[in-house]
Amino acid sequence: MKDKLPLLGGALLFFIALGSMSLFTVDQRQHAIVFQLGEIKEVISEPGLSFKWPLIQNVRYFDKRILTMDTPEPERFITSEKKNVLVDLFVKWRIVDPRTYYTAVNGDEARARTRLDQTVNAGLREEFGRRTVHDVVSGERDKIMDDMRVKADQDARKIGVQIVDVRLKRVELPLEVSESVYRRMDAERKRVANELRSEGAAEAEKIRADADRQREIIIAEAYREAQSTKGAGDAKAAAIYAQAFSQNPEFYSFYRSLEAYRQSFRNKSDVMVLEPNSEFFKYLKNPASRSGKN
């Protein structure tokens, strides 16, 4: 019995090793393909413990998660205006048919990325070639991404891959084109500013002219009113003077002469050269006789 223990132990180890080679686990994040002598025998997408024949069958695993393909450098595309734009994008994709994926690209992720990059690049060139710079920058950017996702997915299905999303992270003009556009925009803004300044200056002149006209009208009306008031006052004063003169002409003449004397001899330095028999001195020569007549 003791002689058989090593044999039984060896057999047990053999069966344990055989069992470990026959069983394998599929993770929920993976697809598994079972090969038998180099040919695809089974595709397993559900997680759990599975069985394979040892030695004649082997298993390869493929990622079931969504993968990202990001462009290392911005790509240059040409719009319908024959202008270059730089586009930075990324693509979200995943393996949905492991059998087709293995058959098409031999399960090589690098080859799959190259195929997807070619598909997306060609599709974007077609989409950009039908649109202007404004459309690709802002106007129809969302539509380009949606159309590109649909077209790229149709081609990706041929290699067992689904395109989940295509996103344009950045769309901008090359440096040389940006400078040209900036200069053109600057010239356009200056032209608009000059037009606004000219319109403002013309409007200002119009306002000044209207204000000057209104000022002249107001001054003329005020002068007319003043002259009318002054004329009415002079007429009223003349009427009062005439009435007073008619009541006592001699006294009025005497009063006017006194006013004339007061105005003429206001300052000691005032000098008048008159003839002695001038009418100006009639009340100075004989005031009593003049007043006695009243």
Secondary structure, DSSP 8 states (H G I E B T S, - for coil): -GGGHHHHHHHHHHHHHHHHHHEEEE-TTEEEEEEETTEEEEEE-S-EEEE--TTTEEEEEEE-S-EEEE-SS-EEEE-TTS-EEEEEEEEEEEES-HHHHHHHHTT-HHHHHHHHHHHHHHHHHHHHHTS-HHIIIIITHHHHHHHHHHHHHHHHGGGTEEEEEEEEEEEE--HHHHHHHHHHHHHHHHHHHHHHHHHHHHHHHHHHHHHHHHHHHHHHHHHHHHHHHHHHHHHHHHHHHHHHHHH-HHHHHHHHHHHHHHHHTSSTT------TT-GGGHHHH-HHHHHHT-
